[in-house]
Amino acid sequence: MKILLLSQGTGYPNDTTFRDTALMSSLQRIGHDVRLWSLQDTLIYEGDGDEEQMVPRMLDARDLYFRFRYGALTRWLPLRLQRKMAREVTLPRARHWLTNLPHGQRLCFLRELLRGYRGCFRSFFKEAVALIGKETPDVVALSSLWYTGLIEPLKLHTQSLVVVLLPATLNPETLPADKRLLLNIGHHLRRADTIFAASEFHKRWACQTFELTEETVHVMYDGILLNYYRPRLMAPANGRIGYYGEITPQAGLKKLVECWLRVREHFPDCELHIGGILHGTHRQFLSELAKSAGAKQQKSIYVFPNLPFSEKRSFLNNLSLLAIPPGSELFNNVILEAMALQVPVVVPDRGMYAEILHLTQGGILYNDEDLNSMVDATLNILQDTDWAETKGTNGRKGVVDFFTSEQMVGRFLQVVRQHLVQRG
């Protein structure tokens, strides 16, 4: 089977790019012809011509400040302001500066911005349709929601089966509260031949949000390449609570530190290990977070920023448990990696987290509106090492049964082949 995967290409590794890589390599391993193509570093909102209405919608983008940080959007501003923004930018400051620019300057900025990335999308879409028409793949898989504008031209100009892979990070917190935009996305999605959701939770939510029928949406759990994850021989002797993900104020890390401090009342030697993606704009936040623990306690907080993939596994292996703090906005596939290494997890009882834990029994769910619940769950694992080991074993077995790249590819091919057969 010939497959073209249009990936979002975010510029740094995240759950979606890991999923796309695992899907591509697993399909290639069993003999399928798979190509991956991505549009790097594009904005995710396409304007509708109303520059004034465009401002709040643009500023809802989670990564807008990265664009300011690296100068991608600031070349139309005065040089002095460019330098100031690159040096000091945070998301709230980016929002403040842009909305407080003089009216004429803001409109000029937005017109140039819209012209730039509309042209980028048009060029990409045109190239994509031309490439697909030339390559004639059996299946075109769109792994970014923002590529759904390609569905109609692909259906019109090619014979390829068009499928959409909704990312696990897609949820009510990560989409803008813009009804027109959501209706537009839903209109495009309904033209796709089939849609894959990352869980039953995502399927229900997508059907409701985008007005999709349940028959067109199929559950395909994200899978990991299991050969990279071998079960560890033993847990660390001293307690180590770990977090791995984006190190940002939105990740709920303040609550995690509070939980850890209360756990240390029972386990004075317990350490807190924080790893993941840390951008320069959040180093001050991290410093303040450590100071909030107190001079004595912060010596037991260890930070491992921007680890390469191989060191990430070592980081997870050395934890007593992996914790997802309350208030964390994004689903984090790192819990699958931790369970594959037989590391028990403590996660909020909501959304996809609850679904995964019910399938694997690889950790404990807690009420994310009650910090006491998280503290109790953490203490249960640290106090009973035999029980924690059982949870780790369950987690590994659950990942093998439900969340490997082979499971993901099997589900993908099953649904795709059904559609190809129906087409004749």
N, C-alpha and C positions, 0 to 999 in steps of 0.2 A: 504494500500500500504506500502511496506517495502522499506525504503530509507536509504542509507548510505551517509552521507555528509562528504567529506574529506575537512576539513578546513585548512587554511594556518597556524593558530596558531602562530601569530607573537610575542607573549610574552607580548604585551601591547594592550589595546583596541584601535581599529581603526574602520573606516567605514565598512570594510569587515567583521570583527568579529561581529560587531553589526548586520549587515545584516544576517549573518549565524545564529546568536542566535535567531533573530526574525523569520527567516524562520523555524528553527527547532521547536521552541516553538509553533508557530502557526499551523504547521502541526500536532504536537502531540496533540494540543488542539482539533482538529477535528477528532482524532482517528487514525492517521497514525503512523506506527512504524518507528521512526526516530532515528538514531544513528549518533553522530558526532565524528569524529576521526581526529587528527591533528598531524603533524610533527613539533615539536617545535624547534625554533632556528636553522634553517638550512640556509646555503647560497643559493642564488637564481641562481647562474650561474654554469652550469656543463661544465667542461673543455673538450677540444677536443684533448688533448695530447700535444699541443704545449704550453709549459709553458711560452715562451717569449711573445706569442700573448695573453696569459691569463692575463697578468698584467693590461693593460688598460681596459680590459673588466671587471675584478673584481673591479677595482677602480671606475667604473661607478655606482656601487651599492650605492644607497642612504644611506643605513644604515651600510655601511662597517665599519665606525668608531665606531659604537656601539660594533662591534665584537672585535675591538682593545681595546675599553674602558673596556670591561668586561673580557679581557684576553682570549677570545675564540680562537683567532688566533695567539697569541704572544708567546705561550709556546716554540716555536722552536727558538726564538730569544735570544740573550744574556740577562741575568737577568737585567743588568743595563738599557738596552734599553726597556725591558718589563715595568719596573717601570716608566721610563720616558714617555712612550707612554700612559700608564694607567692614569698618572697624567695630561698630557698636551694635549692629543690627540684631534684633530679636523679633519674633513674630508680632508681639504687641507694638513694638516700635515701628516695624514695617507698616502695620495697619495705621498707626497714628500719623506717620510721615506722609503716607500716600493720600490719606483722606484729608490732610490739612495742607496739601499743596495748593497754591492759588488756582482758582477755577480754570483759567486758560491753560496754565502749565499742566494741570492734571489731565485735561482733555487731550492736549497734544501728546502727552506721555501715553495715554490709553489708546489713542488712534494708532500711534506707531507700534505699540505692543500688539494690538489686535491684528494690524497688517502683517507684522512679523510672524506671529505664530499661526495665523490663519493660512498664510502662504506656506508655512512649514507643513501644516496638516494637509493642505491641498496637494502639495508636491509629494508627500509621503503616500497619500491615498492613490494618487495617479500612478506613482511608481509601483505600488502594491498591486493594483489591478492589472497593470501591464505585465508585471512579473508573473502573476498567477495565470494570466491568459497565455503566457509563453510557456510556463512550466507545466501547466495543466495538472495540478495536484488533485488527488481524489478528495482530500479533505483540507480545508483551511480552518485552523483553530486560532481564535482571537483571545489572547490571554489578558487583555486589558479592557475594562469597561469603556474606556475612552476611544477604542477602535470600533465601536459599534456602528459609527457612521459609514464604515466600509461595507456593512452587510448588504445594503440595497444595491450598490454598484457591482458587488461580487455576484449577487443573485442574477443581476441583469446581464452581465458580460461574461460570466464563466459558468461552467457546469459543475464546479466543485461543491461538495457538501460544506456548508458553513456552520461551524459550531463555536460557541462562546464558553470560555472557562472563567466563571466568576471566582475571584480570589477569596481566600479565607479571611483576609483583612477587611472585606466589604461588610459593613454593618451600619446601623443608624447613626453611630457617632462619627463615621468617616465620610459620609455623604453630605453635601450641602442641603440645607432646608430650602431648596428652590424647586417649587412644584413644576414650573415650566421645564426646567432641566430634566427632572426625573421623568416627566411625561415623554419628553423627547427621547431619552434613553430607552424607556419602555417601548416606544413606537419602533425603534430600531431592533430591540431585542426580539420583539414578536415576529420579525421577519427571518430570524435565524432558523436553521433546520432543527437544531437542538441546543440545549443549554446545560452545562454542568455546574452544579452548586457544590460547595465544599463540605456540606453537612445537611442533615434534615432541617436544622435550625435555619441555615442560609436559604434552603429551598422555600420554606414557609415564608420567610421574610421577603425574598425576591418576588415570589408570586403575588404577595400582597402589595409590595411597593411599586412594582413595575406592571401589575395587572397581567401576569402570565398565567397560563393554564398549567396545572400540575403535570399533565402528560408531556409537556415540552421540556420540563426541568428534571434532570436526573442527578442523583447524588453520586459524587465521585470524591471520596476522601483524599486529601493530599497524602502522598506517600514519600517515604525517604529511602535512600539507597542503603539497605540494611548492612551491606558488607563493610561499610565504614564504621559501624557501631558494634563493638564486641562487648559482651557483658563484663562488668568489672569484677575483680576477685573479692574485694572487700570494701566496706565503707570506711571513711576516715574515722580515726579514733575520737577526735574532738568534734563537737557539733559545728557544722558549717551550713548556714542558710545561704542559698544562692539565688541570684536573679540574672537573667540574660535577656537583653532586648534593647530597645532604644532608651538611652539615658537622657530623659527629658522630664520637665516638670509634670507633663501629662501622663507619665508612666505609673504614677501612684507610689513613687519611691519614698515619699515622706511617711506614708502609712507603713511601708515595709520596715523602715528604720524604727518606727514606734513599736511595731510588733517584735522586732529583734531585741530592742532594749528590755521589753517585758520578759522575753524568753531568757535573757541573760540573768534575770533575777533567780532563775532556777538552774541555769547552766552558765556560770560566770566566764567560762572559757570559750563560749560559742562565738564564732566569727561570722561576719557578713561579707559575702563576696559578690561584687556587682560587676558584671561584664556586659559588653554590647557596643552598640554604635554610639560614639560620643563625638558630637560636633563642637567646634571651638566656641560657638555661641552658648553652650551649656556648661562649660567648665566652671563658670562662676556659680551656677546652680549646684553643681556637684560639690564644690568647696563649701558652700553654705549648708548643704545637706549633711556633710561630715561634721561640721562644727556644731550643728544642732544636736548631735549625739553627746556632746560634752568632750572635754579635753582628754579624759582618761579612756572613754569608750571608743572614740574615733580611731584609736590605735588598732582596734580590731576590725576596722572596715578596710577591705582590700578592693581596689578598683582595677579592672582589666579591660581597658578600652580598645575597641577596634581590633579584636583578635582575628588572625587568619583562621581558616576553617579547621585546620589540624589542631590548633591550640584551643579552639572552642570545645572540641571533644574532651581534651585534657581538663579544661576548666570544669565541665559538667561532671566528669568522672570523679573529681575531688570534692564533690558536695555531699552532704548528708541528705539534703533535699533541695529541690528547686521550687521556688515560690513565685507565684504571679500575684502582685499586690492588688488590693481593691482599688477601683478607679482607673485601672489600666484600660485604655481605649481600644487597643488593637488585640485581636487574637494573635498568639505567638506560637508558631509551630515548634519552638524549641522544647516544648513539653514532650513532643513525640521523640525528639532526639534524646532527652533525658531518660524517658522510659525505656528506650531502646538500649540504654547503657545500664538499666536496672536501678536508676535513681528515682526514688519516689517523689511525687509532686504534690504541692498544695496549691489549689486553684479555686477561683470564685465559682459559686454554684449558679452559673448563668450561661446562656448561649451555647456555643460550641464546646466550651470547656466541660460543661456538665455532660454533654453528649459523649465526649471522648472518655471521660472518667467512668461513665456507666458501661461503656464497651470494654474498657481495659482493666478497671479496678486497680489502677496503678498509683493511687494516691488518695488524697482526701479533698472533698469539696467543703468550702466554708461559705458562710453568709457574708457577702462583701459589704453589707451595710452595718456589720457588727465586727469591730476589730477584735473583740474577745473571741469570736469564733475562729478567726485566723490564728490567734495566739494558741488556743486550745488544740487546733489541728496540728500546728507545728510542734507543740510539746508532745502530743501523742506519738509522733514519729521519732522524736529524739529520745523519749523515755523508754520506748519498747523497741529495741534494735531487731529482735526476731520478727516482730510484726512489720517493721519497716522493710526488712529483707523480703518478707512475703509480698508486700506491696510492690517492691522493685521487681520481683519475679513475675508477678501478675502483669505489671506494666510492659515488660519485655514480651511476654506471650501475647498481650493484646496488640502491640505494635506489629508483631509477626503476623497475626491473624487478620488485621484490618488496615494497617497503615504503611505497608511497604510500597515501593515503586511498582512492584509486580502486580499487587492488588489494584493500584491506580490504573496501570496500563490495561489490565484485564477488563476493568469496568469501562474504560474509554473505548476499547476495541469492540466490546460487546454491543454497546449502544450504537457506535458508528456503523458497524457491519449491518445491524438491523435496518438502519436508514438506507444504506447503500443497496441492500437486497430489495427493500420496498420500492426504490427508484427503478430497479431492474437494470 
